[in-house]
Amino acid sequence: MEFSRTMGSQLFHWLVHAWDVFLFRMPLISWNLFLGLIPLALSYWLFKGSPRRTLLWGIVLLVFIAFLPNAPYVLTDVIHLVRDIRYHSSIWLISLVLLPQYFLFILIGVEAYVISIINLGDYLRRIGWRRYILPAELLIHALSAVGIYLGRFKRFNSWDLVTNLDAVTNTVLDDLLRKWPVLVIAVTFVILTSIYWLMKQVTLGVFERFHSNYSADSSWPEEF
């Protein structure tokens, strides 16, 4: 009986500690995830509905492009995971709390990025610009790579494009003349392009399977 009480007490304290660890990163994770989901929501308004291409549509498109790097930016938060793993020695805490938390967080952010661009591609296809899909994807990956670099290393935010445009512009022009920033941006571009291509196939495969199971719904879009 005493052994059971001791085990129960240890389990309770472990669960409390695990909950504290889980909550410790939640504000940062929730904020970054919120920023990453903004372009996903905008992509449905821009590309899946039927809004006319007015001045408002163009402004929202610029906001979409400005916020889009926030979605794959979650990949860089793996540095927090590495720090947390070094700080916590419990293999159970790492396996059951930290890794699932970060994995789900990163997966949602990356998937938001992938679906946002898929929606753009579907829009270009519907208006007869199919040949521009690949160039548009590559351009977005390049802009997102620059955005991730500015966010992670220069600590700029998306709204700095409005509130602090001069500093952002000067930083980009200055850093593009130096080897290290260009290398970081190039590597980020390759990683983004590779992950996007892989996740795009998986995402379209999943939704194609879902579509085949509910083929009676004639309103389902051609690709996603």
BELBELVEN-V813272 format. One record per backbone hydrogen bond with DSSP energy under -0.5 kcal/mol. CO is the residue of the C=O (numbers start at 1). NH is the residue of the N-H. E is the energy in kcal/mol with one decimal. If there is no record, write none. Layout:
CO_NH_E, CO_NH_E
This chain:
1_5_-2.3, 2_6_-2.3, 3_7_-2.5, 4_8_-2.6, 5_9_-2.5, 6_10_-2.5, 7_11_-2.5, 8_12_-2.2, 9_13_-2.5, 10_14_-2.3, 11_15_-2.5, 12_16_-2.3, 13_17_-2.3, 14_18_-2.9, 15_19_-2.4, 16_20_-2.2, 17_21_-2.4, 18_22_-2.4, 19_23_-2.4, 20_24_-1.5, 21_25_-0.9, 23_27_-0.7, 25_29_-2.8, 26_30_-3.5, 27_31_-2.1, 28_32_-2.6, 29_33_-2.5, 30_34_-2.2, 31_35_-2.3, 32_36_-1.8, 33_37_-1.5, 34_38_-1.0, 35_39_-0.7, 36_40_-0.5, 37_41_-2.2, 38_42_-2.4, 39_43_-2.2, 40_44_-1.2, 41_45_-1.3, 42_46_-2.8, 43_47_-2.6, 43_48_-0.6, 44_48_-1.1, 44_49_-1.0, 52_54_-2.2, 54_58_-2.1, 55_59_-2.3, 56_60_-2.6, 57_61_-2.1, 58_62_-1.9, 59_63_-2.1, 60_64_-2.6, 61_65_-2.3, 62_66_-2.4, 63_67_-2.2, 64_68_-1.6, 65_69_-0.6, 67_70_-1.8, 68_71_-1.8, 68_72_-0.7, 69_73_-1.3, 71_74_-1.0, 72_75_-2.1, 73_76_-1.7, 74_77_-1.1, 75_78_-1.3, 76_79_-1.6, 77_80_-1.2, 77_81_-1.1, 78_82_-2.3, 79_83_-1.9, 80_84_-2.6, 81_85_-2.6, 82_86_-2.0, 83_87_-1.8, 84_88_-2.5, 87_89_-0.5, 90_94_-2.1, 91_95_-2.5, 92_96_-2.7, 93_97_-1.6, 93_98_-1.9, 94_99_-2.7, 97_101_-2.0, 98_102_-2.6, 99_103_-2.6, 100_104_-2.5, 101_105_-2.0, 102_106_-2.9, 103_107_-2.5, 104_108_-2.3, 105_109_-1.9, 106_110_-2.8, 107_111_-2.5, 108_112_-2.2, 109_113_-1.7, 110_114_-2.5, 111_115_-2.8, 112_116_-1.9, 113_117_-1.8, 114_118_-2.4, 115_119_-2.6, 116_120_-1.6, 117_121_-2.7, 118_122_-2.6, 119_123_-1.9, 120_124_-2.5, 121_125_-2.1, 122_126_-2.0, 123_127_-1.7, 124_129_-3.3, 125_128_-1.3, 129_132_-1.9, 130_133_-1.8, 132_136_-2.3, 133_137_-2.5, 134_138_-2.6, 135_139_-2.5, 136_140_-2.3, 137_141_-2.4, 138_142_-2.3, 139_143_-2.7, 140_144_-2.7, 141_145_-2.3, 142_146_-2.0, 143_147_-2.5, 144_148_-2.8, 145_149_-2.0, 146_150_-2.5, 147_151_-2.2, 148_152_-2.9, 149_153_-2.4, 149_154_-0.9, 150_154_-0.5, 150_156_-2.3, 157_160_-1.5, 158_161_-1.6, 159_162_-1.6, 159_163_-2.6, 160_164_-2.0, 164_168_-1.9, 165_169_-2.9, 166_170_-2.6, 167_171_-2.2, 168_172_-2.5, 169_173_-2.6, 170_174_-2.2, 171_175_-2.9, 172_176_-2.1, 174_177_-1.1, 175_178_-1.8, 178_182_-1.5, 179_183_-2.6, 180_184_-2.5, 181_185_-2.7, 182_186_-2.6, 183_187_-2.6, 184_188_-2.5, 185_189_-2.4, 186_190_-2.1, 187_191_-2.4, 188_192_-2.9, 189_193_-2.7, 190_194_-2.3, 191_195_-2.8, 192_196_-2.8, 193_197_-2.3, 194_198_-2.2, 195_199_-3.0, 196_200_-2.6, 197_201_-1.7, 198_202_-1.9, 199_203_-3.0, 200_204_-2.8, 201_205_-2.1, 202_206_-2.5, 203_207_-2.4, 204_208_-2.1, 205_209_-2.1, 206_210_-2.2, 207_211_-2.5, 208_212_-2.3, 209_213_-1.4, 210_214_-1.0, 211_214_-0.5, 212_215_-0.8, 214_217_-1.9, 216_218_-1.3, 217_220_-1.4
